[in-house]
Amino acid sequence: MGRRAVLWVIWIGFVAYTLWLAPLDRPYTWYVARKLLTLQWGDLNAYLPAIFSLMGVWPMIYACLMFADGRMQGFRSWPYFLGSNFTGVICLLPYLLFRKRNQEFQGEKDQWLRLLERKSTAIALLISTILIIAYALILGDWNDYVEQFQTRNFVHLISLDFCLMCLVFPITSLLDDDMARRGIRSSVAFWAIALVPLFGPLVYLCLRPKLLDNSVQGHPAQTASNFVPYPVPN
């Protein structure tokens, strides 16, 4: 089964599962959502604010790849980025499904793209992630979280959404296209990034070379299939 087919299965399956559980019909959902959005975390299990916060980190990780990639696509990437901050993979996956593979970058970087390219941005994301996880491990109650995962639809779905964000990252060709766009054509490097959920992508963002303005990265005679880290059809 090709990459795109796997992504379709994940997207359709998760949308159907979300509609079946219908968390918005539960009073607990609105109670927890209000607490999370207003930062009133005192009476919540620390694992819930941590997962909620990490669901803000993941869209930024994808944005650091999507906005350079989106420059070479026939449609904008920002609506999918904005949507993913509210619905996770449900809004993110359509971009990954309909984008065309491209390992080039042409034109000048705007201010937003320059911000996403900065190592300071990547380092800030990495430090924030470490602090968020430390907060959950120190103050959270794991057994209570497991019980809520099994009994509360909202907690169940946001946790699955986080896991799918991790799972989708190496399946999509977004990562290997970004690596090739920056002159990195190493399957070993790809797997080192892909096999370490969350921290692999964050370290990659901290270490990756910058794109150059007013240039085309790669060679026009080459195609996107020149760097494929594992032999799975697109």
TORPA-4810 file (N, C-alpha, C, O; in nm, 3 decimals):
<nodes>
NODE_1_0.085_-0.120_0.000_0.000_0.000_0.000_0.088_0.125_0.000_0.182_0.134_0.079_M
NODE_2_0.059_0.221_-0.088_0.140_0.341_-0.099_0.116_0.438_0.016_0.021_0.425_0.093_G
NODE_3_0.205_0.535_0.023_0.196_0.636_0.130_0.061_0.706_0.129_-0.005_0.719_0.232_R
NODE_4_0.021_0.751_0.010_-0.103_0.829_0.002_-0.223_0.745_0.044_-0.315_0.795_0.109_R
NODE_5_-0.222_0.618_0.008_-0.333_0.529_0.047_-0.339_0.513_0.198_-0.447_0.511_0.257_A
NODE_6_-0.222_0.501_0.261_-0.217_0.491_0.408_-0.274_0.617_0.472_-0.350_0.609_0.569_V
NODE_7_-0.237_0.733_0.418_-0.287_0.859_0.473_-0.438_0.870_0.456_-0.507_0.919_0.546_L
NODE_8_-0.490_0.825_0.342_-0.636_0.825_0.321_-0.705_0.739_0.425_-0.807_0.779_0.482_W
NODE_9_-0.651_0.621_0.451_-0.711_0.530_0.550_-0.711_0.595_0.688_-0.810_0.587_0.761_V
NODE_10_-0.599_0.658_0.725_-0.590_0.724_0.855_-0.692_0.837_0.865_-0.761_0.850_0.966_I
NODE_11_-0.701_0.919_0.761_-0.790_1.035_0.765_-0.937_0.993_0.772_-1.011_1.039_0.858_W
NODE_12_-0.978_0.905_0.682_-1.118_0.860_0.681_-1.152_0.788_0.811_-1.259_0.809_0.868_I
NODE_13_-1.061_0.703_0.857_-1.086_0.628_0.980_-1.100_0.719_1.101_-1.189_0.698_1.184_G
NODE_14_-1.013_0.820_1.112_-1.018_0.906_1.230_-1.139_1.000_1.225_-1.201_1.025_1.329_F
NODE_15_-1.173_1.050_1.107_-1.293_1.134_1.095_-1.416_1.053_1.134_-1.500_1.101_1.210_V
NODE_16_-1.427_0.931_1.083_-1.542_0.846_1.116_-1.547_0.814_1.265_-1.653_0.815_1.326_A
NODE_17_-1.431_0.786_1.322_-1.424_0.753_1.465_-1.463_0.872_1.550_-1.532_0.857_1.651_Y
NODE_18_-1.419_0.991_1.510_-1.454_1.113_1.583_-1.604_1.139_1.579_-1.665_1.171_1.681_T
NODE_19_-1.664_1.123_1.460_-1.808_1.143_1.447_-1.886_1.039_1.528_-1.991_1.070_1.583_L
NODE_20_-1.834_0.919_1.534_-1.902_0.812_1.608_-1.900_0.840_1.759_-2.001_0.820_1.827_W
NODE_21_-1.786_0.886_1.810_-1.776_0.916_1.953_-1.848_1.045_1.990_-1.896_1.060_2.103_L
NODE_22_-1.855_1.139_1.894_-1.928_1.265_1.914_-1.898_1.330_2.048_-1.988_1.345_2.130_A
NODE_23_-1.771_1.370_2.072_-1.736_1.427_2.204_-1.804_1.559_2.234_-1.818_1.596_2.351_P
NODE_24_-1.848_1.633_2.131_-1.909_1.764_2.155_-2.045_1.752_2.222_-2.097_1.851_2.273_L
NODE_25_-2.103_1.632_2.222_-2.232_1.612_2.288_-2.219_1.589_2.438_-2.319_1.576_2.508_D
NODE_26_-2.097_1.582_2.489_-2.074_1.550_2.629_-2.044_1.677_2.708_-1.956_1.754_2.670_R
NODE_27_-2.116_1.701_2.819_-2.090_1.820_2.902_-1.945_1.828_2.950_-1.890_1.937_2.961_P
NODE_28_-1.883_1.714_2.978_-1.745_1.712_3.026_-1.650_1.774_2.924_-1.552_1.839_2.961_Y
NODE_29_-1.681_1.754_2.796_-1.595_1.809_2.691_-1.585_1.960_2.701_-1.476_2.016_2.695_T
NODE_30_-1.698_2.026_2.717_-1.698_2.172_2.723_-1.635_2.222_2.852_-1.571_2.328_2.853_W
NODE_31_-1.652_2.148_2.960_-1.590_2.185_3.087_-1.437_2.183_3.074_-1.370_2.279_3.112_Y
NODE_32_-1.384_2.073_3.022_-1.238_2.060_3.008_-1.185_2.159_2.905_-1.081_2.221_2.926_V
NODE_33_-1.256_2.174_2.792_-1.211_2.266_2.687_-1.203_2.409_2.740_-1.107_2.481_2.710_A
NODE_34_-1.303_2.450_2.818_-1.300_2.585_2.875_-1.182_2.602_2.970_-1.115_2.705_2.969_R
NODE_35_-1.156_2.501_3.052_-1.043_2.506_3.144_-0.910_2.515_3.069_-0.822_2.591_3.107_K
NODE_36_-0.898_2.437_2.962_-0.774_2.437_2.885_-0.751_2.570_2.815_-0.640_2.623_2.816_L
NODE_37_-0.856_2.623_2.753_-0.842_2.746_2.675_-0.819_2.868_2.762_-0.754_2.964_2.719_L
NODE_38_-0.872_2.868_2.884_-0.855_2.982_2.974_-0.738_2.963_3.070_-0.718_3.042_3.162_T
NODE_39_-0.661_2.856_3.048_-0.541_2.826_3.128_-0.572_2.804_3.275_-0.486_2.827_3.361_L
NODE_40_-0.693_2.761_3.305_-0.730_2.726_3.443_-0.702_2.576_3.463_-0.794_2.494_3.463_Q
NODE_41_-0.577_2.545_3.480_-0.534_2.405_3.479_-0.522_2.345_3.619_-0.487_2.228_3.632_W
NODE_42_-0.550_2.422_3.722_-0.523_2.378_3.858_-0.593_2.249_3.897_-0.533_2.165_3.964_G
NODE_43_-0.719_2.231_3.854_-0.794_2.112_3.894_-0.797_2.006_3.785_-0.877_1.912_3.791_D
NODE_44_-0.710_2.020_3.683_-0.700_1.920_3.577_-0.577_1.834_3.598_-0.475_1.880_3.649_L
NODE_45_-0.586_1.711_3.558_-0.469_1.624_3.556_-0.367_1.686_3.461_-0.401_1.719_3.348_N
NODE_46_-0.243_1.702_3.505_-0.141_1.773_3.426_-0.118_1.711_3.289_-0.069_1.778_3.198_A
NODE_47_-0.152_1.585_3.272_-0.134_1.522_3.142_-0.225_1.584_3.036_-0.191_1.586_2.918_Y
NODE_48_-0.341_1.633_3.078_-0.434_1.692_2.981_-0.382_1.825_2.926_-0.378_1.841_2.804_L
NODE_49_-0.342_1.923_3.012_-0.282_2.044_2.957_-0.155_2.016_2.877_-0.125_2.087_2.781_P
NODE_50_-0.080_1.913_2.917_0.043_1.881_2.844_0.012_1.834_2.702_0.074_1.881_2.607_A
NODE_51_-0.083_1.742_2.688_-0.120_1.695_2.554_-0.180_1.809_2.474_-0.152_1.823_2.355_I
NODE_52_-0.264_1.890_2.538_-0.323_2.005_2.471_-0.214_2.099_2.419_-0.224_2.149_2.307_F
NODE_53_-0.112_2.124_2.500_-0.002_2.212_2.459_0.082_2.150_2.348_0.123_2.219_2.255_S
NODE_54_0.107_2.020_2.356_0.184_1.952_2.252_0.108_1.950_2.120_0.169_1.944_2.013_L
NODE_55_-0.025_1.956_2.127_-0.104_1.965_2.004_-0.093_2.104_1.942_-0.142_2.127_1.831_M
NODE_56_-0.030_2.197_2.012_0.007_2.325_1.952_0.148_2.323_1.898_0.180_2.396_1.805_G
NODE_57_0.234_2.238_1.957_0.371_2.224_1.908_0.373_2.152_1.773_0.446_2.193_1.683_V
NODE_58_0.294_2.046_1.760_0.297_1.968_1.636_0.261_2.049_1.512_0.331_2.038_1.411_W
NODE_59_0.155_2.131_1.513_0.129_2.213_1.394_0.245_2.305_1.358_0.269_2.332_1.240_P
NODE_60_0.318_2.355_1.460_0.434_2.439_1.431_0.546_2.358_1.366_0.616_2.408_1.277_M
NODE_61_0.563_2.233_1.409_0.663_2.147_1.345_0.628_2.127_1.198_0.713_2.141_1.110_I
NODE_62_0.503_2.094_1.172_0.459_2.075_1.033_0.471_2.206_0.955_0.507_2.204_0.837_Y
NODE_63_0.440_2.319_1.020_0.447_2.448_0.951_0.589_2.477_0.904_0.608_2.536_0.797_A
NODE_64_0.688_2.436_0.981_0.828_2.461_0.945_0.866_2.389_0.816_0.965_2.424_0.752_C
NODE_65_0.789_2.289_0.778_0.811_2.219_0.651_0.708_2.261_0.546_0.741_2.273_0.428_L
NODE_66_0.584_2.282_0.590_0.474_2.306_0.497_0.484_2.438_0.423_0.451_2.444_0.304_M
NODE_67_0.531_2.544_0.489_0.526_2.675_0.425_0.631_2.689_0.316_0.607_2.758_0.216_F
NODE_68_0.746_2.625_0.331_0.842_2.622_0.221_0.791_2.532_0.110_0.804_2.566_-0.008_A
NODE_69_0.733_2.419_0.147_0.676_2.328_0.048_0.558_2.392_-0.024_0.543_2.376_-0.145_D
NODE_70_0.475_2.464_0.052_0.356_2.525_-0.006_0.387_2.629_-0.112_0.304_2.656_-0.199_G
NODE_71_0.507_2.689_-0.105_0.548_2.786_-0.207_0.551_2.721_-0.346_0.530_2.789_-0.446_R
NODE_72_0.578_2.591_-0.351_0.592_2.521_-0.478_0.466_2.442_-0.514_0.466_2.367_-0.612_M
NODE_73_0.360_2.458_-0.436_0.234_2.389_-0.464_0.137_2.482_-0.534_0.160_2.603_-0.543_Q
NODE_74_0.028_2.426_-0.584_-0.071_2.506_-0.654_-0.178_2.562_-0.562_-0.275_2.621_-0.610_G
NODE_75_-0.163_2.545_-0.432_-0.261_2.597_-0.337_-0.189_2.636_-0.208_-0.076_2.593_-0.183_F
NODE_76_-0.255_2.717_-0.127_-0.195_2.771_-0.005_-0.190_2.665_0.105_-0.276_2.578_0.114_R
NODE_77_-0.087_2.676_0.189_-0.074_2.582_0.300_-0.130_2.638_0.431_-0.160_2.561_0.522_S
NODE_78_-0.144_2.772_0.441_-0.181_2.830_0.570_-0.320_2.791_0.620_-0.336_2.778_0.742_W
NODE_79_-0.423_2.770_0.533_-0.552_2.727_0.590_-0.543_2.593_0.662_-0.611_2.572_0.763_P
NODE_80_-0.461_2.504_0.611_-0.446_2.372_0.672_-0.368_2.382_0.803_-0.396_2.310_0.898_Y
NODE_81_-0.272_2.473_0.806_-0.197_2.496_0.930_-0.289_2.552_1.038_-0.288_2.504_1.151_F
NODE_82_-0.368_2.653_1.003_-0.459_2.713_1.100_-0.560_2.609_1.150_-0.586_2.599_1.270_L
NODE_83_-0.616_2.534_1.056_-0.715_2.433_1.094_-0.658_2.325_1.183_-0.726_2.274_1.272_G
NODE_84_-0.531_2.290_1.160_-0.470_2.183_1.240_-0.450_2.224_1.385_-0.437_2.138_1.472_S
NODE_85_-0.447_2.354_1.412_-0.436_2.400_1.551_-0.565_2.375_1.629_-0.564_2.377_1.752_N
NODE_86_-0.675_2.353_1.558_-0.803_2.329_1.624_-0.850_2.184_1.610_-0.914_2.131_1.701_F
NODE_87_-0.820_2.121_1.497_-0.871_1.985_1.474_-0.762_1.884_1.447_-0.791_1.770_1.412_T
NODE_88_-0.636_1.922_1.461_-0.527_1.827_1.446_-0.517_1.767_1.307_-0.520_1.839_1.207_G
NODE_89_-0.506_1.635_1.301_-0.483_1.569_1.172_-0.603_1.579_1.079_-0.588_1.561_0.958_V
NODE_90_-0.721_1.608_1.131_-0.838_1.616_1.045_-0.821_1.727_0.942_-0.860_1.710_0.827_I
NODE_91_-0.763_1.841_0.981_-0.738_1.950_0.886_-0.599_1.940_0.823_-0.579_1.991_0.713_C
NODE_92_-0.506_1.878_0.891_-0.370_1.869_0.838_-0.359_1.771_0.722_-0.293_1.799_0.622_L
NODE_93_-0.424_1.656_0.734_-0.407_1.551_0.634_-0.453_1.588_0.493_-0.389_1.544_0.398_L
NODE_94_-0.560_1.667_0.475_-0.594_1.704_0.337_-0.480_1.773_0.262_-0.462_1.749_0.143_P
NODE_95_-0.402_1.857_0.331_-0.286_1.918_0.263_-0.186_1.811_0.223_-0.135_1.812_0.111_Y
NODE_96_-0.157_1.719_0.315_-0.059_1.614_0.287_-0.107_1.518_0.180_-0.027_1.458_0.108_L
NODE_97_-0.239_1.504_0.167_-0.295_1.415_0.066_-0.292_1.475_-0.074_-0.269_1.404_-0.171_L
NODE_98_-0.314_1.606_-0.084_-0.330_1.668_-0.215_-0.205_1.740_-0.265_-0.199_1.779_-0.382_F
NODE_99_-0.104_1.757_-0.179_0.020_1.819_-0.226_0.091_1.725_-0.323_0.077_1.603_-0.316_R
NODE_100_0.167_1.787_-0.413_0.249_1.709_-0.507_0.393_1.711_-0.458_0.442_1.811_-0.407_K
NODE_101_0.460_1.599_-0.476_0.599_1.591_-0.432_0.683_1.694_-0.506_0.672_1.709_-0.628_R
NODE_102_0.767_1.764_-0.430_0.854_1.865_-0.488_0.973_1.884_-0.397_0.957_1.907_-0.277_N
NODE_103_1.092_1.876_-0.452_1.214_1.887_-0.373_1.293_2.012_-0.411_1.416_2.014_-0.399_Q
NODE_104_1.222_2.115_-0.457_1.286_2.241_-0.495_1.224_2.355_-0.415_1.115_2.343_-0.359_E
NODE_105_1.295_2.467_-0.413_1.242_2.590_-0.356_1.288_2.705_-0.443_1.406_2.715_-0.476_F
NODE_106_1.195_2.792_-0.481_1.228_2.903_-0.569_1.167_3.031_-0.514_1.054_3.030_-0.464_Q
NODE_107_1.241_3.140_-0.524_1.190_3.269_-0.480_1.250_3.315_-0.349_1.338_3.250_-0.293_G
NODE_108_1.200_3.427_-0.300_1.249_3.484_-0.175_1.160_3.441_-0.058_1.041_3.416_-0.075_E
NODE_109_1.220_3.433_0.059_1.146_3.398_0.179_1.080_3.523_0.237_1.144_3.627_0.252_K
NODE_110_0.951_3.511_0.271_0.884_3.622_0.339_0.917_3.617_0.489_0.990_3.529_0.534_D
NODE_111_0.862_3.712_0.564_0.897_3.722_0.706_0.852_3.599_0.784_0.923_3.553_0.874_Q
NODE_112_0.735_3.546_0.751_0.685_3.428_0.821_0.775_3.308_0.794_0.806_3.232_0.886_W
NODE_113_0.815_3.291_0.669_0.903_3.179_0.636_1.040_3.196_0.700_1.102_3.098_0.743_L
NODE_114_1.088_3.319_0.707_1.216_3.344_0.775_1.207_3.307_0.923_1.301_3.251_0.980_R
NODE_115_1.093_3.338_0.985_1.073_3.302_1.126_1.077_3.150_1.144_1.139_3.099_1.237_L
NODE_116_1.009_3.079_1.055_1.006_2.933_1.064_1.142_2.871_1.033_1.169_2.759_1.076_L
NODE_117_1.226_2.942_0.959_1.358_2.891_0.924_1.462_2.913_1.035_1.566_2.847_1.036_E
NODE_118_1.434_3.003_1.127_1.533_3.037_1.229_1.557_2.920_1.324_1.464_2.851_1.365_R
NODE_119_1.683_2.899_1.356_1.716_2.795_1.454_1.661_2.831_1.592_1.628_2.742_1.671_K
NODE_120_1.650_2.960_1.621_1.595_3.001_1.750_1.450_2.957_1.765_1.406_2.923_1.875_S
NODE_121_1.375_2.957_1.654_1.237_2.908_1.658_1.234_2.760_1.691_1.155_2.716_1.775_T
NODE_122_1.319_2.683_1.624_1.325_2.538_1.649_1.369_2.508_1.792_1.315_2.419_1.857_A
NODE_123_1.468_2.583_1.840_1.517_2.561_1.977_1.408_2.596_2.078_1.392_2.526_2.179_I
NODE_124_1.333_2.703_2.052_1.223_2.740_2.141_1.117_2.630_2.146_1.063_2.600_2.252_A
NODE_125_1.087_2.570_2.031_0.992_2.459_2.027_1.045_2.339_2.105_0.970_2.273_2.177_L
NODE_126_1.174_2.311_2.090_1.234_2.197_2.160_1.231_2.218_2.311_1.193_2.127_2.386_L
NODE_127_1.272_2.336_2.356_1.273_2.365_2.500_1.131_2.362_2.556_1.107_2.308_2.664_I
NODE_128_1.036_2.420_2.482_0.897_2.419_2.526_0.846_2.277_2.542_0.776_2.245_2.639_S
NODE_129_0.881_2.191_2.448_0.837_2.051_2.454_0.893_1.981_2.576_0.822_1.907_2.644_T
NODE_130_1.021_2.003_2.603_1.084_1.941_2.721_1.015_1.988_2.849_0.988_1.907_2.938_I
NODE_131_0.986_2.117_2.858_0.920_2.171_2.978_0.778_2.117_2.992_0.734_2.086_3.103_L
NODE_132_0.707_2.105_2.881_0.570_2.053_2.885_0.568_1.908_2.934_0.487_1.872_3.019_I
NODE_133_0.659_1.827_2.881_0.665_1.687_2.921_0.708_1.674_3.067_0.655_1.591_3.140_I
NODE_134_0.803_1.757_3.108_0.846_1.756_3.249_0.730_1.794_3.341_0.713_1.734_3.447_A
NODE_135_0.652_1.892_3.301_0.534_1.934_3.378_0.438_1.818_3.397_0.387_1.796_3.507_Y
NODE_136_0.413_1.742_3.290_0.321_1.628_3.299_0.377_1.518_3.387_0.305_1.461_3.469_A
NODE_137_0.506_1.488_3.371_0.566_1.379_3.447_0.574_1.409_3.596_0.560_1.320_3.679_L
NODE_138_0.598_1.537_3.629_0.615_1.575_3.769_0.481_1.591_3.840_0.463_1.546_3.953_I
NODE_139_0.386_1.657_3.773_0.260_1.692_3.838_0.142_1.604_3.798_0.038_1.607_3.863_L
NODE_140_0.157_1.526_3.692_0.045_1.448_3.642_0.024_1.317_3.715_0.114_1.265_3.782_G
NODE_141_-0.097_1.265_3.702_-0.135_1.135_3.759_-0.161_1.040_3.643_-0.266_1.048_3.579_D
NODE_142_-0.065_0.951_3.615_-0.075_0.864_3.498_-0.195_0.770_3.506_-0.265_0.752_3.407_W
NODE_143_-0.220_0.712_3.622_-0.332_0.618_3.635_-0.465_0.687_3.611_-0.555_0.631_3.548_N
NODE_144_-0.478_0.809_3.661_-0.601_0.886_3.637_-0.616_0.920_3.489_-0.726_0.916_3.434_D
NODE_145_-0.503_0.953_3.425_-0.508_0.983_3.281_-0.553_0.861_3.202_-0.636_0.873_3.112_Y
NODE_146_-0.500_0.744_3.234_-0.539_0.620_3.165_-0.688_0.595_3.183_-0.757_0.555_3.089_V
NODE_147_-0.738_0.618_3.304_-0.882_0.600_3.329_-0.965_0.697_3.246_-1.067_0.660_3.189_E
NODE_148_-0.920_0.824_3.239_-0.993_0.922_3.158_-0.984_0.888_3.010_-1.081_0.908_2.936_Q
NODE_149_-0.871_0.837_2.966_-0.856_0.795_2.826_-0.958_0.688_2.791_-1.010_0.684_2.680_F
NODE_150_-0.987_0.602_2.886_-1.080_0.491_2.862_-1.226_0.530_2.878_-1.314_0.463_2.824_Q
NODE_151_-1.252_0.639_2.951_-1.392_0.673_2.982_-1.437_0.809_2.929_-1.557_0.832_2.919_T
NODE_152_-1.345_0.897_2.895_-1.381_1.032_2.848_-1.347_1.045_2.700_-1.231_1.036_2.661_R
NODE_153_-1.449_1.066_2.618_-1.427_1.070_2.473_-1.333_1.180_2.430_-1.251_1.161_2.340_N
NODE_154_-1.343_1.297_2.493_-1.257_1.409_2.455_-1.111_1.375_2.481_-1.025_1.398_2.395_F
NODE_155_-1.082_1.322_2.599_-0.944_1.284_2.633_-0.896_1.174_2.540_-0.781_1.174_2.495_V
NODE_156_-0.983_1.080_2.511_-0.951_0.969_2.421_-0.912_1.021_2.283_-0.810_0.979_2.227_H
NODE_157_-0.991_1.112_2.228_-0.967_1.160_2.091_-0.846_1.251_2.081_-0.769_1.241_1.986_L
NODE_158_-0.828_1.341_2.178_-0.713_1.431_2.170_-0.583_1.353_2.186_-0.481_1.390_2.129_I
NODE_159_-0.587_1.245_2.264_-0.469_1.160_2.279_-0.439_1.085_2.150_-0.323_1.077_2.108_S
NODE_160_-0.543_1.031_2.087_-0.524_0.964_1.958_-0.475_1.062_1.852_-0.391_1.028_1.769_L
NODE_161_-0.528_1.183_1.856_-0.487_1.286_1.760_-0.338_1.314_1.773_-0.268_1.327_1.672_D
NODE_162_-0.291_1.324_1.896_-0.148_1.345_1.920_-0.066_1.229_1.863_0.036_1.251_1.798_F
NODE_163_-0.111_1.107_1.888_-0.039_0.990_1.837_-0.036_0.988_1.684_0.064_0.951_1.624_C
NODE_164_-0.147_1.028_1.622_-0.153_1.030_1.476_-0.062_1.138_1.418_-0.004_1.119_1.312_L
NODE_165_-0.049_1.250_1.488_0.046_1.353_1.445_0.187_1.295_1.438_0.263_1.324_1.346_M
NODE_166_0.221_1.213_1.537_0.353_1.148_1.539_0.364_1.046_1.427_0.466_1.038_1.359_C
NODE_167_0.259_0.966_1.408_0.261_0.858_1.310_0.269_0.909_1.167_0.342_0.853_1.084_L
NODE_168_0.195_1.015_1.138_0.185_1.066_1.001_0.315_1.128_0.953_0.346_1.122_0.834_V
NODE_169_0.392_1.187_1.044_0.511_1.264_1.004_0.606_1.186_0.913_0.643_1.239_0.809_F
NODE_170_0.647_1.063_0.946_0.736_0.991_0.856_0.666_0.926_0.737_0.731_0.889_0.639_P
NODE_171_0.532_0.910_0.745_0.461_0.846_0.634_0.449_0.941_0.516_0.469_0.901_0.401_I
NODE_172_0.417_1.067_0.543_0.408_1.164_0.435_0.546_1.188_0.374_0.648_1.170_0.441_T
NODE_173_0.549_1.230_0.249_0.676_1.262_0.183_0.725_1.402_0.216_0.825_1.448_0.160_S
NODE_174_0.655_1.472_0.305_0.692_1.609_0.339_0.833_1.616_0.396_0.908_1.708_0.364_L
NODE_175_0.870_1.520_0.481_1.001_1.522_0.545_1.112_1.497_0.444_1.207_1.576_0.437_L
NODE_176_1.103_1.389_0.366_1.214_1.361_0.273_1.224_1.466_0.163_1.334_1.490_0.112_D
NODE_177_1.112_1.528_0.125_1.120_1.637_0.028_1.192_1.758_0.088_1.272_1.822_0.021_D
NODE_178_1.164_1.788_0.215_1.231_1.900_0.280_1.380_1.872_0.296_1.462_1.962_0.278_D
NODE_179_1.415_1.749_0.328_1.556_1.712_0.341_1.628_1.730_0.208_1.737_1.789_0.203_M
NODE_180_1.569_1.680_0.099_1.631_1.692_-0.033_1.641_1.837_-0.076_1.737_1.876_-0.143_A
NODE_181_1.542_1.917_-0.039_1.541_2.060_-0.074_1.661_2.131_-0.011_1.705_2.236_-0.060_R
NODE_182_1.713_2.074_0.096_1.826_2.134_0.168_1.956_2.057_0.144_2.056_2.081_0.212_R
NODE_183_1.954_1.965_0.048_2.075_1.892_0.012_2.105_1.773_0.100_2.217_1.721_0.096_G
NODE_184_2.008_1.728_0.180_2.028_1.610_0.266_1.961_1.491_0.199_1.838_1.484_0.191_I
NODE_185_2.041_1.398_0.150_1.985_1.280_0.081_2.040_1.154_0.147_2.114_1.077_0.086_R
NODE_186_2.002_1.135_0.271_2.052_1.022_0.349_1.936_0.947_0.412_1.860_1.002_0.491_S
NODE_187_1.922_0.820_0.376_1.818_0.737_0.436_1.843_0.716_0.584_1.749_0.706_0.663_S
NODE_188_1.971_0.710_0.623_2.005_0.694_0.765_1.955_0.814_0.844_1.896_0.799_0.951_V
NODE_189_1.979_0.934_0.792_1.932_1.055_0.860_1.780_1.058_0.866_1.722_1.096_0.968_A
NODE_190_1.715_1.016_0.758_1.569_1.013_0.756_1.515_0.925_0.867_1.428_0.967_0.943_F
NODE_191_1.567_0.803_0.877_1.516_0.710_0.978_1.552_0.754_1.119_1.476_0.728_1.212_W
NODE_192_1.665_0.820_1.136_1.701_0.871_1.268_1.599_0.975_1.314_1.568_0.984_1.433_A
NODE_193_1.548_1.053_1.220_1.446_1.153_1.251_1.310_1.087_1.268_1.237_1.117_1.362_I
NODE_194_1.276_0.997_1.176_1.142_0.940_1.170_1.111_0.847_1.286_0.996_0.839_1.330_A
NODE_195_1.211_0.776_1.336_1.186_0.673_1.437_1.187_0.726_1.580_1.166_0.650_1.674_L
NODE_196_1.210_0.856_1.596_1.205_0.916_1.730_1.088_1.015_1.732_1.105_1.130_1.689_V
NODE_197_0.972_0.974_1.780_0.854_1.061_1.775_0.877_1.194_1.845_0.939_1.199_1.952_P
NODE_198_0.830_1.298_1.786_0.833_1.435_1.837_0.974_1.493_1.846_1.000_1.598_1.787_L
NODE_199_1.065_1.427_1.918_1.199_1.484_1.935_1.285_1.468_1.810_1.372_1.552_1.786_F
NODE_200_1.263_1.365_1.731_1.336_1.351_1.605_1.311_1.469_1.513_1.407_1.532_1.467_G
NODE_201_1.184_1.502_1.484_1.155_1.621_1.403_1.207_1.750_1.463_1.256_1.837_1.391_P
NODE_202_1.198_1.765_1.595_1.245_1.888_1.660_1.395_1.905_1.646_1.443_2.015_1.618_L
NODE_203_1.470_1.797_1.666_1.616_1.805_1.650_1.651_1.833_1.504_1.745_1.908_1.476_V
NODE_204_1.576_1.774_1.411_1.599_1.802_1.269_1.582_1.950_1.239_1.663_2.010_1.168_Y
NODE_205_1.477_2.011_1.294_1.454_2.154_1.271_1.567_2.238_1.328_1.601_2.343_1.273_L
NODE_206_1.626_2.192_1.438_1.737_2.267_1.499_1.865_2.257_1.417_1.947_2.349_1.419_C
NODE_207_1.884_2.147_1.344_2.011_2.121_1.277_2.007_2.139_1.126_2.113_2.148_1.063_L
NODE_208_1.889_2.145_1.065_1.882_2.145_0.918_1.943_2.272_0.859_1.935_2.379_0.921_R
NODE_209_2.005_2.263_0.741_2.057_2.382_0.673_1.943_2.474_0.630_1.831_2.429_0.610_P
NODE_210_1.974_2.601_0.616_1.873_2.697_0.572_1.855_2.692_0.421_1.946_2.658_0.347_K
NODE_211_1.733_2.727_0.378_1.709_2.748_0.236_1.769_2.881_0.194_1.780_2.973_0.274_L
NODE_212_1.808_2.890_0.068_1.866_3.013_0.015_1.761_3.093_-0.059_1.676_3.036_-0.127_L
NODE_213_1.766_3.226_-0.048_1.677_3.314_-0.124_1.718_3.316_-0.271_1.834_3.290_-0.305_D
NODE_214_1.619_3.347_-0.357_1.645_3.369_-0.500_1.722_3.255_-0.564_1.813_3.277_-0.644_N
NODE_215_1.687_3.133_-0.528_1.757_3.019_-0.587_1.665_2.901_-0.594_1.560_2.897_-0.529_S
NODE_216_1.705_2.806_-0.673_1.633_2.680_-0.682_1.719_2.574_-0.617_1.830_2.548_-0.662_V
NODE_217_1.667_2.512_-0.510_1.741_2.407_-0.444_1.722_2.278_-0.523_1.610_2.244_-0.561_Q
NODE_218_1.829_2.207_-0.549_1.819_2.085_-0.629_1.848_2.116_-0.774_1.888_2.227_-0.807_G
NODE_219_1.829_2.019_-0.859_1.858_2.036_-1.000_1.731_2.012_-1.080_1.664_1.912_-1.060_H
NODE_220_1.697_2.104_-1.172_1.574_2.091_-1.247_1.560_1.958_-1.319_1.449_1.910_-1.340_P
NODE_221_1.671_1.900_-1.358_1.663_1.775_-1.432_1.624_1.658_-1.343_1.584_1.553_-1.393_A
NODE_222_1.636_1.676_-1.209_1.602_1.569_-1.118_1.455_1.574_-1.085_1.392_1.680_-1.094_Q
NODE_223_1.399_1.461_-1.046_1.260_1.454_-1.006_1.252_1.424_-0.858_1.352_1.388_-0.794_T
NODE_224_1.130_1.438_-0.803_1.113_1.416_-0.660_1.146_1.273_-0.619_1.177_1.248_-0.503_A
NODE_225_1.139_1.179_-0.713_1.164_1.040_-0.677_1.312_1.010_-0.660_1.348_0.898_-0.623_S
NODE_226_1.400_1.109_-0.686_1.544_1.084_-0.672_1.584_1.057_-0.529_1.684_0.987_-0.505_N
NODE_227_1.510_1.109_-0.432_1.538_1.074_-0.293_1.412_1.017_-0.231_1.319_1.091_-0.199_F
NODE_228_1.410_0.887_-0.214_1.300_0.818_-0.148_1.362_0.731_-0.040_1.431_0.634_-0.073_V
NODE_229_1.341_0.762_0.087_1.412_0.693_0.194_1.372_0.548_0.213_1.448_0.470_0.269_P
NODE_230_1.252_0.512_0.166_1.214_0.370_0.173_1.124_0.340_0.054_1.046_0.426_0.012_Y
NODE_231_1.133_0.219_-0.002_1.067_0.186_-0.129_0.918_0.160_-0.115_0.872_0.048_-0.132_P
NODE_232_0.842_0.266_-0.085_0.698_0.257_-0.079_0.641_0.352_-0.182_0.682_0.468_-0.184_V
NODE_233_0.549_0.310_-0.268_0.494_0.400_-0.369_0.427_0.520_-0.306_0.370_0.511_-0.197_P
NODE_234_0.434_0.633_-0.375_0.370_0.754_-0.325_0.218_0.742_-0.338_0.146_0.835_-0.300_N
</nodes>
